[in-house]
C-alpha cells in the first residue's frame, strides 16, 4: 500500500468512561496498537487527542466539566500530563516514539508560526515520530481557542497536506438524526459535499465530557475536504477500523475530497486566520472576484462591519450576508469607512496619504 499521511482525531467521549471521566484504557491501547502498526507499514501518522480536561476532572474528583475558563485551564494542566504519561507508556511498550505538540489558534494565525509548525510536523514525521496534538487549553483564551479538537484536527490536516482525516467519535457514522432518540434515523455512508448536510440536525456532545458534537465534525470535514483531504467519521471504540478503511472497506461516513483551495498560503488565509471584520460587496464586485479572479477595490464595498487593522483577515460577503471569500485587508476599518464606494483615484485625496491600489489583493484573497 502506498505511504500516506493520516491525521487521526479521537474525542473525549471515546477516550473516557461517560459516568466517571476515567480513561478507557482498552480503547487507548487499541488505538496505540493500530497507529503503531500503521506507522510500521510506512504511513505518516498524527494523533489529535482530546481528554486533558476530562482526565483532569477525574484526577481532582470533579463530577462535572468546569464552566469557568480559568478552572478549565487549571484542570487541563493537571490532565494533560497524565494523558501523555499513559500514551508514552503504551507507545514505549511497542518501541514507537511520540512527541507532544500543544497549539493555540494564535499559533496558526501568525504566518511565521504557521510555517514553523508545518516544518516541525514534517521533521517529526520524517524521523518516524507520531506527534500527539492537543489545544493548549492552559493558556488559550476564549477569543483565540479552536473551540474543539475537530476543528484543530482539520486545520492540522490542511497545514501538513494530509491524505486522510479520521474523526473517531462515540457513534459508528453520521445519521440523518440522533439514532438514540429517533428510531427512523438513517445512516449516511457517503457525502459528496458538506453543503448537502446543511439541514441536518446533527446535535451536540452526548457524554457531557466532550466539547463538540456531529456539527463540529461536519464543519471539520468542510475544512479538510476543501483542502483535498478525504475525511471519515467512524467509531472511536474500534480504532482498527482505520486500517480496514484504508484497505477499501466502507466503514463509517466518508466525505469526498473537493478541489483544493489554492496553495498553502491561501489555505492559511481561508482556515488559519480568524476574521476580524466583514466587507459587504455590491453585485459587480462579487462577480469580479468570483468569476474574474480580480482584486477587491474600494468602489465595490457597500458596508463595513467590525473593527480591524491593516493586515487583519476579513470576511467578504454579498449584500445578503452570504460569505463568498476571505482575505487580508490593506486598510484599517476607520479608513475604509471613509472610502468605501469611492473610485481608487479619489482615495489619496480623501485620506491625505498615498494608499494601496487594492483593499484586498487577489493574491491575499480566497473564495470560500
ZIMOJO-V77102 format. One line per field, one symbol per residue. ss: DSSP state (H for helix, E for strand, C for the rest). burial: I if it has 16 or more other ideal C-beta (glycine too) atoms within 10 Angstrom, else O. A space follows every 10 residues. Layout:
ss: ???
burial: ???
This chain:
ss: CCCCEEEEEE CHHHHECCCC CCECHHHHHH HHHHHHHHHH CCCEEEEEEC CHHHHHHHHH CCCCCCCCHH HHHHHHHHHH HHHHHHHHHH HHHCCCCEEE EEECHHHHHC HHHHHHHHHH HHHHHHCCCE EEEEECCCCC CHHHCCCCHH HHHHHHHHHC CCCEEEEEEC CCCEECCCCC CCCCCCEECE ECCHHHHCCC CCCCCCCCCC CCCHHHHHHH HHHHHHCCCE EEEEECCCCC HHHHHHCCCC CCEEECCCCC CCCHHHHHHH HHCCCCEEEE ECHHHHHHHH CCCCCECHHH EEEEEECCCC CCEEEEECCC CCEEEEEECC CCHHHHHHHC CCCHHHHHHH HCCCCCCCCE CHHHEEEC
burial: OOOIIIIIII IIIIIIIIOO IOIIOOIIOI IIIIIIIIIO OOIIIIIIII IIIIIIIIOO OIOOIIOOOO IIIIIIIIII OIIIOIIOOI IOOOOIOIIO IIIIIIIIIO OOOIOOIIOO IOOIIOOOII IIIIIIIIOI OOOOIIOIII IIIIIIIIII OIIIIIIIII IIIIIIOIOO OOOOOOOIOO IOOIOOIOOI OIOOIIIOII IIIIIIIIII IIIIIIIIII IIIIIIIIIO IIIOIIOOOO IIIIIOIIOI IIOIIIIIII IIIOIIIIII IIOOIIOIIO OOOIIIIIII IOOIIOOIOO OIIIIIIIOO OOOIIIIIII IOIOIIOOII OIOOOOIOOO OOOOIOOIII IOOIIIIO
